[in-house]
Amino acid sequence: MSETKKQALASEEQAMEVAEASREQWKNPSFLKEMFMGKLRMDIVDPFPAKKGMDTEEYRTFYEQMRKFLTDEVDSDLIDREGKIPEKIISRLREMRAFALKIDKKYGGHGFTQAEYNEILKLVGTQDANLVALLSAHQSIGVPQPLIMFGTEEQKEKYLTRIAKGEISAFALTEPHVGSDPANLKTVVKDDGEGGYVLNGEKLWCTNGTIADQLVVMARHEEDNKISAFIVETGWEGVKVEHRCHFMGLKAIENGYLSFKNVKVPGENLIWERGSGLKLALITLNTGRLSIPGAVAQGARKALEIAREWTTARFQWGQDIYKHEAMAEKIADTAAAAFGMEAVSDLATALYDQKQDIRLEAAVAKLYNTELGWVVLDELLQMRGGRGYETADSLKARGESNVPVERMMRDFRINRIFEGTTEIMHLFIAREAVDKHLQVAGVMIDKKSSIMDKLKALPGIGAFYAKWYSKLWFDWSCWPRFSEYGEMAGHMRFIHRNTRKMARNIFHGMVFHGPKLQQRQLFLFRIVDIACELYAMAATISLARKYQREGNHQAMKMADVFCQNSRRKVKQSFSALWCNSDSSKYALSREICEKQHLWLEEGIIPMTQDQKDKMSPELKYQD
């Protein structure tokens, strides 16, 4: 084995060890965790859990105040055009204490629940995605959330009170070469010998970083490579905004590349415990991921409104365009998707407020809603045709309705990347999907386990799987199963049947691929996609039943169409598990990247050498 390959394997092993050491241990029931083992625990999600709060006078007053502010004072076309949120808008948000929505009242905040916070961000999202990014990056993953969960009383008193008065925060984790691999974190701290630390490094794509007063910075201890989280004030010497980044959408997002040169950090600014930084980040992101799915779901509702108004206003080929079958399907799918996305988002939020372990539910909500939401917006643009592609300013100048579908598309696209890309979400969920199997049979794929260790473990492993696997095939119960679900009973039987089938296929994949299963990413991704659809079906049915109990019998129609669509997707994913072109595509990809098919790139204007050289830049702060 070459030295380069040895180093690569060592790096991979180190990254896995860091990630595993930072995982949370399961303490509470999880619907999805049980589903991956073939158990359908509808008692966890049905009846649909109530949102916590939502009925206080302070919340209702603030919600209406925010609605009026967005309607009367926010010009989103202007914000998009100028690429900047006006200072007067930020000042008004400060006056409303919108930067302290979840901060306890004793520190000057509103003390809203997660559900109340999400509803406010949903409302903001239907007007301006830049404002959602500003408020969410600050409160979902910035200084407030880590301090609420892990901060000392002194830290809360010092920083949360300042935030309640209008200071803005950001979360600094990503680096030019790190991405989702924390083992290669380059930003470092070293003990200064006086109880404090000295910080050096760079952070990339730090949302709010260009205007923040406070940062949560993840850094590696120089002495032992452990990762910790620190509160860093941007006014300190050595903290510098090197560059404000600009993007295809979210034109007004204050996202930047920051550097830290010999920054002195007081010892009391360490958050939680030394070496707990990555675990803090993962736990914080569990909660942080709840805001994006909610905003996306509400965006789908906005898309439905635009589609309905447009297709009923236009007349083509002898009838309203909504009466054409091709258009009708898009409208129905948009409505069903909006309802399903609401169920997925609200369920995860409600379970969080009930103190359940929602790491899987939050990850699935983020993955599922952002992927389906992109389909919804793409179809909306298609329905609007050329007017969907045209900017709102141009439409307005021509005297037409300035519906900002083009801007909505640009602003939405980042959601499939924010707070964990689609691919990383798949891998995160897949790891949790096999957690129980690794507990039971992990010794068999552990490179550090001896032959004797594996032989000793075999009887226990065999006993577990003999009992567990047989139950996935034989399940005696009264017929008709799920009759209490009425018209949804058929969908419930589909969920139950395919939950067990999914669990069997996870096991079959482990047996067939063995230790190489973690490298079969497309197999794992399809398993995750199946779980997402089955979970979304269960959540949607539960929410429809809630609406029905409240007197809204139309929700069942939405749930039925949604489940019909999901059933087709589940069947396709199962089929592709074992019948696919993964191997040939992988081989072809290797050949392409090893320059065996350069003939296919003939006739293009090639990249410059400078562009090629900077594809993997070493960003460095300036002296």
C-alpha positions in Angstrom: 0.0 0.0 0.0 1.3 3.4 -1.0 2.1 6.0 1.7 -0.5 8.4 0.2 -3.2 5.7 0.5 -2.2 4.9 4.1 -2.5 8.6 5.0 -5.9 8.8 3.3 -7.2 5.7 5.2 -5.8 7.1 8.5 -7.5 10.5 7.8 -10.8 8.7 7.1 -10.5 6.6 10.3 -9.7 9.7 12.3 -12.7 11.6 10.9 -15.0 8.6 11.7 -13.7 8.4 15.3 -14.2 12.2 15.8 -17.8 11.9 14.4 -18.6 8.8 16.5 -17.2 10.4 19.7 -19.5 13.4 19.2 -22.7 11.4 18.6 -25.5 11.7 21.2 -26.7 8.6 22.9 -30.4 7.7 22.6 -32.4 8.6 25.7 -36.0 9.0 24.5 -38.2 7.2 22.0 -37.9 8.2 18.4 -40.5 7.3 15.7 -37.9 7.1 13.0 -35.4 5.1 15.1 -38.1 2.5 15.7 -39.1 2.6 12.0 -35.6 1.7 10.9 -35.9 -1.5 13.1 -39.2 -2.4 11.5 -41.5 -1.1 14.2 -44.3 1.4 13.4 -44.9 3.4 16.6 -47.9 5.4 15.7 -48.5 6.1 19.4 -45.6 8.6 19.2 -47.1 10.6 16.4 -50.9 10.0 16.6 -52.8 11.9 17.9 -50.8 14.6 16.3 -48.9 16.4 19.2 -50.1 19.9 19.9 -47.8 22.9 19.4 -46.6 24.3 22.6 -47.7 27.8 23.4 -49.4 29.6 20.5 -52.2 31.0 22.7 -50.5 33.7 24.8 -51.4 37.3 24.4 -47.7 38.3 24.0 -47.3 35.8 21.1 -50.4 36.8 19.3 -49.6 40.5 19.7 -46.0 40.0 18.4 -47.2 37.8 15.5 -49.6 40.5 14.3 -47.0 43.2 14.8 -44.6 41.2 12.6 -47.2 40.7 10.0 -47.9 44.4 9.8 -44.2 45.3 9.7 -43.6 42.9 6.8 -46.6 44.2 4.9 -46.1 47.9 5.4 -42.4 48.4 5.8 -40.4 45.6 4.0 -39.7 46.1 0.3 -38.2 42.8 -0.7 -37.7 43.7 -4.3 -35.6 46.7 -3.2 -33.6 44.4 -0.7 -32.9 41.9 -3.5 -32.0 44.7 -6.0 -29.6 46.5 -3.7 -28.2 43.4 -2.0 -28.6 44.9 1.5 -31.1 44.9 4.3 -31.7 48.6 5.1 -30.5 49.7 8.5 -34.0 51.0 9.3 -35.3 47.4 8.9 -32.7 46.0 11.2 -33.4 48.8 13.7 -37.1 48.0 13.6 -36.3 44.3 14.3 -34.2 45.5 17.3 -37.1 47.5 18.6 -39.4 44.5 18.3 -36.8 42.4 20.1 -37.0 40.0 17.1 -33.4 38.9 17.8 -34.5 37.5 21.2 -37.5 35.4 20.3 -36.6 32.3 22.4 -34.4 34.1 25.0 -36.0 33.9 28.5 -37.8 37.0 29.7 -35.5 37.4 32.6 -32.7 38.3 30.1 -35.0 40.6 28.2 -36.3 38.2 25.5 -39.8 37.1 24.6 -39.4 33.5 25.9 -41.3 32.0 23.0 -41.5 28.3 22.5 -39.9 26.6 19.5 -43.3 26.2 17.9 -44.0 30.0 18.3 -40.6 30.8 17.0 -41.1 28.6 14.0 -44.5 30.2 13.2 -42.9 33.7 13.2 -40.1 32.6 10.9 -42.7 30.9 8.6 -44.5 34.3 8.3 -41.3 36.1 7.6 -40.3 33.5 5.0 -43.4 34.2 2.9 -42.2 37.8 2.6 -38.4 37.8 2.5 -35.9 34.9 2.7 -33.0 37.3 3.5 -34.8 38.2 6.8 -35.3 34.5 7.6 -31.5 34.0 7.1 -30.7 36.9 9.3 -33.0 35.9 12.2 -32.5 32.1 11.9 -28.7 32.1 11.6 -28.6 34.4 14.7 -31.1 32.5 16.9 -31.1 28.9 15.6 -27.4 28.3 15.5 -25.8 31.5 16.6 -25.0 32.5 20.2 -28.5 32.3 21.7 -29.2 28.6 21.2 -25.9 27.2 22.5 -26.1 29.4 25.6 -29.7 28.6 26.2 -28.8 24.9 26.2 -25.3 24.8 27.6 -24.3 28.3 28.8 -23.4 29.2 32.4 -25.5 31.7 34.3 -22.7 34.2 33.9 -22.5 33.7 30.2 -26.3 34.1 29.8 -26.4 37.2 31.9 -23.6 38.8 30.0 -24.4 37.9 26.4 -28.2 37.1 26.2 -29.1 40.5 27.8 -27.0 42.2 25.1 -28.6 40.2 22.4 -32.1 41.1 23.7 -31.0 44.7 23.2 -30.2 44.1 19.6 -26.8 42.6 19.2 -26.4 40.1 16.3 -24.6 36.7 16.4 -23.3 34.1 14.0 -22.0 30.5 14.0 -18.5 29.9 12.7 -17.7 26.3 11.9 -17.1 25.9 8.1 -13.5 26.4 6.8 -12.2 26.4 3.2 -11.0 22.7 3.3 -13.1 21.3 6.1 -16.7 21.2 5.0 -18.4 18.3 6.8 -15.1 16.8 8.0 -14.4 18.2 11.5 -11.3 16.1 12.0 -9.5 18.4 9.7 -10.4 21.6 11.5 -7.6 24.1 11.0 -8.7 26.9 13.4 -6.8 26.3 16.6 -6.6 27.7 20.1 -3.8 27.3 22.6 -3.7 27.9 26.3 -2.2 31.3 27.1 -0.9 30.1 30.5 -3.2 32.5 32.4 -6.5 30.6 32.1 -7.4 31.9 28.7 -6.8 31.0 25.1 -5.2 32.4 21.9 -7.2 31.8 18.7 -5.9 31.6 15.1 -7.5 30.6 11.9 -10.1 31.3 9.2 -13.9 30.6 8.8 -15.8 30.6 5.6 -19.5 31.2 4.8 -20.3 32.6 8.2 -23.9 33.8 7.9 -24.3 37.2 9.7 -20.5 37.2 10.2 -20.0 40.5 8.4 -22.4 42.4 10.8 -22.2 40.2 13.9 -21.3 41.4 17.4 -20.8 37.9 18.8 -19.7 34.6 17.3 -19.7 30.9 18.3 -16.4 29.7 17.0 -15.4 26.1 16.8 -11.6 25.5 17.2 -9.2 22.7 17.8 -7.0 22.7 20.9 -3.4 22.8 19.8 -2.3 20.6 22.7 -4.6 17.6 22.2 -6.7 18.2 19.0 -10.0 18.3 21.0 -12.6 20.6 19.5 -14.3 23.2 21.7 -16.8 26.1 21.2 -16.0 29.6 22.3 -17.9 32.9 22.4 -15.8 35.5 20.4 -16.7 39.2 20.2 -16.0 40.7 16.8 -14.8 43.9 18.3 -11.8 42.1 19.8 -8.3 42.8 18.4 -7.4 40.2 15.7 -10.9 39.5 14.5 -11.3 40.6 10.9 -13.9 40.3 8.1 -11.8 39.5 5.1 -14.5 39.3 2.5 -18.3 39.5 2.2 -19.5 36.7 0.0 -22.1 37.1 -2.7 -24.5 34.5 -4.0 -27.0 33.7 -6.8 -29.8 34.1 -4.3 -30.3 35.7 -0.9 -28.6 38.8 -2.3 -28.7 40.6 1.0 -27.3 37.8 3.2 -24.4 39.1 5.4 -22.2 36.1 4.8 -18.4 36.3 5.0 -14.9 34.9 5.3 -13.5 35.8 8.7 -10.0 35.5 10.1 -8.7 35.3 13.6 -5.1 36.3 14.3 -3.8 35.9 17.9 -7.2 36.7 19.3 -7.2 36.6 23.1 -10.3 34.6 24.4 -11.1 34.7 28.1 -11.3 31.3 29.8 -14.9 31.9 30.8 -15.9 32.2 27.2 -15.6 28.4 26.7 -19.1 27.0 26.1 -20.1 23.8 27.9 -16.9 21.7 28.4 -13.5 21.5 26.9 -13.6 19.1 23.9 -17.4 19.2 23.6 -17.5 21.6 20.7 -18.5 19.2 18.0 -21.2 17.5 20.1 -22.5 21.0 20.9 -22.6 21.9 17.2 -24.5 18.7 16.4 -27.0 19.2 19.2 -27.5 22.8 18.3 -28.0 21.9 14.6 -30.7 19.4 15.6 -32.7 22.4 16.9 -31.5 24.8 14.2 -32.8 22.5 11.5 -36.3 22.9 12.7 -36.6 26.5 11.3 -35.8 25.8 7.7 -38.4 23.0 7.1 -41.1 25.3 8.6 -40.2 28.2 6.4 -40.0 26.0 3.4 -43.5 24.5 4.1 -45.0 27.9 4.3 -43.2 28.9 1.1 -45.1 26.0 -0.5 -48.3 27.5 0.7 -47.3 30.8 -0.9 -46.5 28.9 -4.1 -50.0 27.4 -4.0 -51.6 30.8 -3.7 -49.7 32.1 -6.7 -50.5 29.0 -8.8 -54.2 29.2 -8.0 -54.5 32.9 -8.7 -52.5 32.5 -12.0 -54.2 29.5 -13.4 -57.7 30.8 -12.6 -56.9 34.2 -14.2 -55.6 32.8 -17.5 -57.7 31.4 -20.4 -56.0 29.3 -23.0 -57.4 27.0 -25.8 -61.0 27.5 -24.9 -60.9 27.2 -21.1 -59.2 28.3 -17.9 -55.8 26.8 -17.8 -56.4 25.1 -14.4 -58.9 22.9 -16.2 -56.2 21.4 -18.4 -55.2 18.1 -17.0 -51.4 18.8 -17.3 -51.8 21.9 -15.2 -54.4 20.4 -12.8 -51.9 17.7 -11.8 -49.3 20.3 -10.9 -51.8 22.3 -8.8 -53.0 19.2 -6.9 -49.4 18.0 -6.3 -48.5 21.5 -5.0 -51.4 21.5 -2.6 -50.7 17.9 -1.4 -47.0 18.7 -1.0 -47.7 21.9 1.0 -49.9 19.9 3.4 -47.3 17.0 3.7 -44.5 19.4 4.3 -46.5 21.2 7.0 -47.0 17.8 8.8 -43.3 16.8 8.6 -42.2 20.2 9.9 -44.8 20.7 12.7 -44.4 17.1 13.9 -40.7 17.5 14.5 -41.2 20.8 16.2 -44.0 19.5 18.5 -41.9 16.5 19.5 -39.0 18.8 20.3 -41.2 20.9 22.6 -42.2 17.6 24.3 -38.5 16.9 25.1 -38.3 14.0 22.7 -35.1 13.0 20.9 -35.7 14.6 17.5 -32.2 14.3 15.8 -33.7 12.0 13.1 -37.0 13.8 12.8 -35.3 17.2 12.5 -32.8 15.8 9.9 -35.6 14.2 7.8 -37.7 17.4 8.0 -34.8 19.4 6.7 -33.9 16.9 4.0 -37.5 16.1 2.9 -38.9 19.6 2.9 -36.0 21.2 1.1 -36.0 18.6 -1.6 -39.8 18.5 -2.1 -39.9 22.3 -1.8 -37.5 22.7 -4.7 -39.8 20.5 -6.9 -42.8 22.7 -5.8 -41.0 25.9 -6.8 -39.7 24.5 -10.1 -43.3 23.5 -11.0 -44.6 26.9 -10.0 -42.1 28.6 -12.4 -43.2 26.2 -15.1 -46.8 27.1 -14.5 -46.0 30.8 -14.8 -43.9 30.2 -17.9 -41.9 33.2 -19.1 -43.4 35.3 -16.4 -41.9 33.0 -13.8 -38.5 33.5 -15.3 -38.8 37.2 -15.5 -37.8 39.4 -12.6 -40.4 41.2 -10.5 -39.0 44.6 -11.3 -39.3 43.8 -15.1 -42.8 42.6 -14.7 -43.8 45.7 -12.7 -42.2 48.0 -15.3 -44.4 46.3 -18.0 -47.5 46.9 -15.9 -47.9 43.3 -14.9 -48.3 41.7 -11.4 -44.8 41.7 -9.8 -45.0 38.2 -8.5 -41.4 37.3 -7.5 -41.2 33.7 -8.6 -37.8 34.2 -10.1 -36.5 35.6 -6.8 -38.2 32.8 -4.9 -36.3 30.3 -6.9 -32.9 31.9 -6.4 -33.5 32.4 -2.7 -34.8 28.9 -2.2 -31.9 26.9 -3.8 -29.5 27.4 -0.8 -31.9 25.5 1.4 -30.6 22.2 0.0 -27.2 23.2 1.2 -27.7 25.2 4.4 -27.2 23.5 7.7 -26.2 20.2 6.1 -26.3 19.4 2.4 -28.8 16.9 1.0 -25.9 14.4 0.7 -24.7 14.9 4.2 -28.3 14.7 5.6 -28.6 11.3 3.8 -25.3 10.1 5.4 -26.3 11.4 8.9 -29.7 9.7 8.8 -28.2 6.5 7.3 -25.7 6.3 10.2 -28.5 6.5 12.7 -30.5 4.0 10.7 -28.0 1.3 11.4 -27.2 2.3 15.0 -28.8 -0.7 16.6 -27.1 -3.1 14.2 -23.7 -1.6 15.0 -24.5 -2.0 18.7 -25.3 -5.7 18.1 -22.9 -6.7 15.4 -20.5 -3.8 15.1 -17.6 -6.0 16.3 -17.8 -7.9 13.0 -16.8 -4.9 10.9 -14.6 -3.2 13.5 -11.0 -3.3 12.1 -9.6 -3.3 15.6 -11.5 -6.4 16.7 -9.6 -9.7 16.8 -10.8 -13.0 15.4 -11.4 -14.1 19.0 -13.5 -11.1 19.8 -15.7 -11.9 16.7 -16.0 -15.5 17.6 -17.1 -14.7 21.2 -19.8 -12.3 19.8 -21.3 -14.7 17.3 -23.8 -16.5 19.6 -25.3 -13.2 20.9 -25.5 -11.8 17.4 -27.1 -15.0 16.1 -29.7 -15.0 18.9 -30.6 -11.4 18.3 -31.1 -11.7 14.6 -32.9 -15.0 14.7 -35.6 -13.4 16.9 -35.7 -10.0 15.3 -35.6 -11.0 11.7 -38.3 -13.6 12.0 -40.7 -11.0 13.4 -40.2 -8.9 10.3 -41.9 -11.7 8.3 -44.5 -13.0 10.7 -46.8 -10.6 12.6 -50.1 -11.8 13.9 -52.9 -9.3 14.6 -56.6 -8.8 14.1 -57.9 -8.1 10.7 -58.7 -5.6 9.3 -55.6 -3.9 10.5 -55.8 -0.1 11.0 -59.6 0.0 10.5 -59.8 2.9 12.9 -58.1 5.0 10.3 -61.1 4.7 8.0 -60.3 5.9 4.4 -56.6 6.1 5.3 -56.5 2.5 6.5 -55.0 1.3 3.1 -52.2 3.9 3.3 -51.5 2.8 6.9 -51.2 -0.8 5.9 -48.8 0.2 3.1 -46.7 2.1 5.7 -46.7 -0.8 8.1 -45.9 -3.4 5.4 -43.1 -1.4 3.9 -41.6 -0.3 7.2 -40.9 -4.0 7.9 -39.7 -4.5 4.3 -37.3 -1.5 4.7 -35.8 -3.0 7.9 -35.3 -6.4 6.1 -33.5 -4.7 3.3 -31.2 -2.8 5.7 -30.2 -6.2 7.1 -29.9 -7.7 3.6 -27.6 -4.9 2.7 -25.4 -5.5 5.7 -25.1 -9.2 4.9 -24.5 -8.6 1.2 -22.1 -5.7 1.4 -20.6 -6.4 4.8 -18.0 -3.8 6.0 -18.3 -2.0 2.6 -21.9 -1.0 3.3 -20.8 2.5 4.4 -19.3 2.9 1.0 -22.5 2.0 -0.8 -23.9 5.5 -0.4 -26.5 5.2 -3.1 -27.9 2.0 -1.4 -28.1 3.9 1.9 -29.5 7.0 0.3 -32.4 5.0 -1.2 -33.1 3.4 2.2 -33.2 6.9 3.7 -35.5 8.1 0.9 -37.9 5.2 1.7 -37.9 6.1 5.4 -38.6 9.8 4.6 -41.6 9.0 2.5 -43.0 6.5 5.0 -42.5 9.0 7.8 -44.0 11.8 5.8 -47.1 9.6 5.1 -47.6 8.8 8.7 -47.2 12.4 9.8 -49.6 13.6 7.1 -52.2 11.1 8.0 -51.9 12.0 11.7 -52.2 15.7 10.8 -55.2 15.1 8.6 -57.0 13.2 11.4 -56.3 16.2 13.7 -57.8 18.6 11.1 -60.8 16.2 10.8 -61.4 16.2 14.6 -61.4 20.0 14.5 -64.1 19.9 11.7 -61.9 20.3 8.6 -62.8 17.2 6.5 -61.1 18.5 3.4 -57.6 17.7 4.8 -58.2 14.0 4.1 -58.2 14.7 0.4 -54.8 16.4 0.7 -53.5 13.4 2.7 -54.8 10.9 0.2 -53.2 12.5 -2.8 -49.9 13.0 -0.9 -49.8 9.4 0.1 -50.6 8.2 -3.4 -47.6 10.2 -4.6 -45.4 8.9 -1.8 -46.4 5.3 -2.5 -45.1 5.5 -6.0 -41.8 7.0 -4.8 -41.4 4.2 -2.2 -41.9 1.5 -4.8 -39.4 3.1 -7.1 -36.8 3.3 -4.4 -37.3 -0.3 -3.4 -36.9 -1.4 -7.0 -33.7 0.6 -7.4 -32.1 -1.0 -4.2 -31.1 -4.1 -6.0 -31.6 -3.3 -9.7 -29.6 -0.3 -10.6 -26.6 1.0 -12.6 -24.5 2.1 -9.6 -21.4 0.1 -10.4 -21.2 1.1 -14.0 -21.8 4.8 -13.2 -19.1 4.6 -10.5 -16.6 3.0 -12.9 -17.4 5.6 -15.6 -17.0 8.4 -13.1 -13.6 7.2 -12.1 -12.6 7.0 -15.8 -13.8 10.6 -16.4 -12.0 12.0 -13.4 -8.8 10.1 -14.5 -9.0 12.0 -17.8 -9.9 9.0 -20.0 -12.8 10.8 -21.7 -11.5 14.2 -22.5 -12.9 13.8 -26.0 -16.3 14.6 -24.5 -15.1 18.1 -23.5 -13.9 19.1 -27.0 -15.4 22.2 -28.4 -15.7 24.2 -25.2 -13.9 27.3 -23.9 -11.7 25.6 -21.3 -11.1 26.8 -17.8 -8.1 29.0 -17.3 -5.1 27.6 -15.5 -5.7 30.1 -12.7 -9.2 28.8 -12.3 -8.0 25.3 -12.1 -5.2 26.2 -9.6 -7.8 27.9 -7.3 -10.3 25.1 -7.3 -9.0 24.2 -3.9 -7.7 27.5 -2.4 -5.6 27.9 0.7 -7.3 31.0 2.1 -5.1 32.9 4.5 -5.7 36.1 6.5 -3.6 39.1 5.6 -0.9 40.3 7.9 
